[in-house]
Amino acid sequence: MATGEFSLKAKNGKLVRVKAVIGRTVESVQITGDFFLHPEESIIAIESALSGQPLNETESFFEEKVSSVLSDSNAILHGISAHDIALALKGAIANAR
């Protein structure tokens, strides 16, 4: 297994960092940064939804996973978007060593 990390500054200057453990799939995901998420515990559901996914999926696929969790849990991201998380995850996959 390998670990990849990627940091991304969103359009408004907020930072999102994704650390991913990569094996045959995205084994686990940790999302941090200076953004806000309400309710905060929704981050666990987002990380869970991204874990176990195929490595070769598109940014749009990962974005939809994040958006689905946000919708299902009535959660709101402030400072970043679902797309920013998807981009950071793709970057972490690409950087895995």
C-alpha positions as CSV (number, residue, x, y, z in Angstrom):
1,M,0.0,0.0,0.0
2,A,1.0,3.6,-0.6
3,T,0.1,6.9,0.8
4,G,-0.6,10.0,-1.2
5,E,-1.2,13.6,-0.1
6,F,-2.4,16.6,-1.9
7,S,-3.3,20.2,-0.9
8,L,-5.5,22.5,-2.9
9,K,-6.4,26.2,-2.4
10,A,-10.0,26.8,-3.4
11,K,-11.0,29.9,-5.4
12,N,-11.7,31.9,-2.2
13,G,-8.4,31.0,-0.6
14,K,-9.5,28.2,1.7
15,L,-7.3,25.1,1.9
16,V,-8.3,21.5,1.6
17,R,-5.8,18.6,2.2
18,V,-6.5,15.0,1.3
19,K,-4.4,12.1,2.6
20,A,-5.3,8.8,1.0
21,V,-4.0,5.2,1.5
22,I,-3.9,3.6,-1.8
23,G,-4.0,-0.2,-2.5
24,R,-6.1,-1.9,-5.1
25,T,-8.7,0.8,-4.3
26,V,-8.8,4.0,-2.4
27,E,-8.4,2.2,1.0
28,S,-8.9,5.2,3.3
29,V,-9.2,9.0,3.1
30,Q,-8.5,11.8,5.5
31,I,-9.8,15.3,4.7
32,T,-8.5,18.3,6.6
33,G,-8.1,22.0,5.9
34,D,-9.3,25.5,7.0
35,F,-12.8,25.1,5.6
36,F,-16.0,24.7,7.5
37,L,-18.5,21.8,7.4
38,H,-21.8,21.8,9.2
39,P,-22.5,19.4,10.8
40,E,-18.9,18.7,11.4
41,E,-19.3,15.0,11.8
42,S,-20.4,14.7,8.2
43,I,-16.7,14.6,7.3
44,I,-16.6,11.0,8.5
45,A,-19.4,10.1,6.1
46,I,-17.6,11.8,3.2
47,E,-14.3,10.0,4.0
48,S,-16.3,6.8,4.2
49,A,-18.0,7.3,0.9
50,L,-14.7,7.9,-0.9
51,S,-13.0,4.9,0.7
52,G,-13.1,1.7,-1.2
53,Q,-13.6,3.4,-4.5
54,P,-11.7,2.4,-7.7
55,L,-8.5,4.4,-8.3
56,N,-9.3,5.2,-12.0
57,E,-12.6,7.0,-11.3
58,T,-13.1,10.5,-12.6
59,E,-13.2,13.8,-10.6
60,S,-16.9,13.9,-11.4
61,F,-17.5,10.5,-9.9
62,F,-15.8,11.5,-6.6
63,E,-17.5,14.9,-6.6
64,E,-20.9,13.1,-6.9
65,K,-20.0,10.9,-4.0
66,V,-19.2,13.9,-1.8
67,S,-22.3,15.8,-3.0
68,S,-24.5,12.8,-2.3
69,V,-23.3,12.7,1.3
70,L,-23.8,16.4,1.7
71,S,-27.4,16.1,0.4
72,D,-28.2,13.0,2.5
73,S,-27.0,14.6,5.7
74,N,-28.2,18.1,5.0
75,A,-24.6,19.2,5.4
76,I,-23.1,22.5,4.1
77,L,-19.5,23.1,3.1
78,H,-18.2,26.7,3.5
79,G,-15.0,27.8,1.8
80,I,-14.6,24.8,-0.5
81,S,-16.8,22.7,-2.8
82,A,-17.4,19.0,-3.4
83,H,-15.4,19.5,-6.6
84,D,-12.4,20.8,-4.6
85,I,-12.4,17.6,-2.5
86,A,-12.6,15.5,-5.6
87,L,-9.7,17.4,-7.2
88,A,-7.6,16.9,-4.0
89,L,-8.4,13.2,-3.9
90,K,-7.3,12.8,-7.5
91,G,-4.1,14.6,-6.6
92,A,-3.5,12.4,-3.6
93,I,-4.0,9.3,-5.8
94,A,-1.5,10.6,-8.4
95,N,1.0,11.4,-5.6
96,A,0.8,8.0,-3.9
97,R,4.1,6.3,-3.2
